[in-house]
Amino acid sequence: MSKTKKQLKNHQLYYFASCPFCIKVRLALWWMGFELQQKDIISSNKNKNELLVGGGKTQVPCLRIEHEEGDVQWLYESEDIIRYLKQRSVC
């Protein structure tokens, strides 16, 4: 039995592969059945610069959320990101 994936449009996760907190968030995404754009900041300077310019720092994991009104939120800290995702999974 395969899970139906839920697309999180207007969301991007900035991460790098060996970061344990990033792994925790990516596993939570998988477990909750979410798909979103993921941007590795180690393999792409463009992604790293987007994170620095937009969020103000290169800390990962970072979830970029573009709200319907056009406001952009940069959510850091794995526990905060997972809490946000859990709220979205019950909507």
SULGI-V395164 format. One record per residue. N is the residue number from 1. RES is the residue in one small letter. SS is DSSP state (helix for helix, strand for strand, loop for the rest). PHI is phi in degrees with one decimal (999 if undefined). PSI is psi in radians with two decimals (* if undefined). Layout:
BEGIN
n:res:ss:phi:psi
N:RES:SS:PHI:PSI
N:RES:SS:PHI:PSI
END
This chain:
BEGIN
n:res:ss:phi:psi
1:m:loop:999:2.21
2:s:loop:-102.7:2.54
3:k:loop:-76.7:2.51
4:t:loop:-80.2:2.21
5:k:loop:-81.6:2.42
6:k:strand:-104.9:2.09
7:q:strand:-76.4:2.28
8:l:strand:-105.0:1.55
9:k:strand:-73.4:2.69
10:n:strand:63.0:0.45
11:h:strand:-129.6:2.41
12:q:strand:-136.1:2.42
13:l:strand:-106.1:2.11
14:y:strand:-94.0:2.32
15:y:strand:-156.7:3.03
16:f:loop:-138.5:2.59
17:a:loop:-58.6:-0.64
18:s:loop:-92.7:0.02
19:c:loop:-74.5:2.09
20:p:helix:-62.4:-0.57
21:f:helix:-72.3:-0.59
22:c:helix:-67.3:-0.72
23:i:helix:-60.7:-0.75
24:k:helix:-58.5:-0.80
25:v:helix:-67.6:-0.75
26:r:helix:-65.0:-0.64
27:l:helix:-65.6:-0.69
28:a:helix:-62.9:-0.72
29:l:helix:-58.5:-0.83
30:w:helix:-62.4:-0.83
31:w:helix:-62.2:-0.67
32:m:helix:-82.6:-0.15
33:g:loop:82.1:0.43
34:f:strand:-92.6:2.51
35:e:strand:-122.4:2.37
36:l:strand:-154.7:2.93
37:q:strand:-70.5:2.28
38:q:strand:-116.1:2.32
39:k:strand:-122.8:1.93
40:d:strand:-77.3:2.15
41:i:loop:-86.7:-0.18
42:i:loop:-85.2:-0.73
43:s:loop:-84.7:-0.13
44:s:loop:-140.6:1.97
45:n:helix:-63.6:-0.55
46:k:helix:-60.0:-0.82
47:n:helix:-62.9:-0.74
48:k:helix:-62.7:-0.74
49:n:helix:-66.7:-0.69
50:e:helix:-57.6:-0.78
51:l:helix:-64.6:-0.77
52:l:helix:-64.8:-0.83
53:v:helix:-68.5:-0.77
54:g:helix:-76.6:-0.83
55:g:helix:-94.6:-0.30
56:g:loop:92.3:-0.12
57:k:loop:-158.1:2.88
58:t:loop:-101.6:0.41
59:q:loop:-69.2:2.37
60:v:loop:-127.0:2.72
61:p:loop:-72.4:2.69
62:c:strand:-141.1:2.23
63:l:strand:-103.7:2.08
64:r:strand:-92.4:2.15
65:i:strand:-119.2:2.08
66:e:strand:-101.5:1.94
67:h:loop:-76.5:2.78
68:e:loop:-56.7:-0.57
69:e:loop:-72.9:-0.16
70:g:loop:101.9:-0.18
71:d:loop:-68.0:2.53
72:v:strand:-114.6:2.30
73:q:strand:-116.9:2.37
74:w:strand:-110.9:1.91
75:l:strand:-104.4:2.02
76:y:strand:-102.4:3.01
77:e:loop:77.4:2.11
78:s:helix:-58.0:-0.74
79:e:helix:-64.0:-0.68
80:d:helix:-66.9:-0.69
81:i:helix:-64.8:-0.80
82:i:helix:-64.8:-0.70
83:r:helix:-60.6:-0.77
84:y:helix:-60.5:-0.78
85:l:helix:-63.9:-0.70
86:k:helix:-61.7:-0.68
87:q:helix:-64.4:-0.66
88:r:helix:-71.2:-0.51
89:s:helix:-73.1:-0.35
90:v:loop:-95.8:-0.10
91:c:loop:-74.4:*
END
